[in-house]
Amino acid sequence: MLVISRLKEILDKKGIKYSHIAKKVKISNTTMSSLINNQSIPSYKTAYYISKELNMKMEDIWYFEE
């Protein structure tokens, strides 16, 4: 099962730079880039803070694919 991120699409649509969100949720730009490019899966805490910052539900940002 894969966890797929819609972060890139969401940030582009909202016109938000990923470095801005990374700074707000206190993660590195490298970590944020990995999350955006589906190279890593966020911890629950990180996913929560990102979704809160974007005013979205976690399941609207990340979803499972079999």
Contacts in CASP RR format, 6 or more apart in sequence:
PFRMAT RR
TARGET T0000
AUTHOR 0000-0000-0000
METHOD contacts of the structure
MODEL  1
MLVISRLKEILDKKGIKYSHIAKKVKISNTTMSSLINNQSIPSYKTAYYI
SKELNMKMEDIWYFEE
1 64 0 8 1.000
1 65 0 8 1.000
1 66 0 8 1.000
2 38 0 8 1.000
2 64 0 8 1.000
2 65 0 8 1.000
2 66 0 8 1.000
3 38 0 8 1.000
3 41 0 8 1.000
3 62 0 8 1.000
3 63 0 8 1.000
3 64 0 8 1.000
3 65 0 8 1.000
4 38 0 8 1.000
4 62 0 8 1.000
4 63 0 8 1.000
4 64 0 8 1.000
4 65 0 8 1.000
5 35 0 8 1.000
5 36 0 8 1.000
5 38 0 8 1.000
5 61 0 8 1.000
5 62 0 8 1.000
6 60 0 8 1.000
6 61 0 8 1.000
6 62 0 8 1.000
6 63 0 8 1.000
7 18 0 8 1.000
7 35 0 8 1.000
7 36 0 8 1.000
7 50 0 8 1.000
7 61 0 8 1.000
8 36 0 8 1.000
8 37 0 8 1.000
10 54 0 8 1.000
10 56 0 8 1.000
10 61 0 8 1.000
11 17 0 8 1.000
11 18 0 8 1.000
11 21 0 8 1.000
11 36 0 8 1.000
14 54 0 8 1.000
16 54 0 8 1.000
18 29 0 8 1.000
18 32 0 8 1.000
18 33 0 8 1.000
18 36 0 8 1.000
19 29 0 8 1.000
19 32 0 8 1.000
21 32 0 8 1.000
21 50 0 8 1.000
21 53 0 8 1.000
21 54 0 8 1.000
22 28 0 8 1.000
22 29 0 8 1.000
22 31 0 8 1.000
22 32 0 8 1.000
24 49 0 8 1.000
24 53 0 8 1.000
25 46 0 8 1.000
25 49 0 8 1.000
25 50 0 8 1.000
25 53 0 8 1.000
26 49 0 8 1.000
27 46 0 8 1.000
31 40 0 8 1.000
31 46 0 8 1.000
33 39 0 8 1.000
34 40 0 8 1.000
35 41 0 8 1.000
35 42 0 8 1.000
35 46 0 8 1.000
35 50 0 8 1.000
41 62 0 8 1.000
42 50 0 8 1.000
42 62 0 8 1.000
47 58 0 8 1.000
47 61 0 8 1.000
47 62 0 8 1.000
48 58 0 8 1.000
50 61 0 8 1.000
51 57 0 8 1.000
51 58 0 8 1.000
51 60 0 8 1.000
51 61 0 8 1.000
54 61 0 8 1.000
END
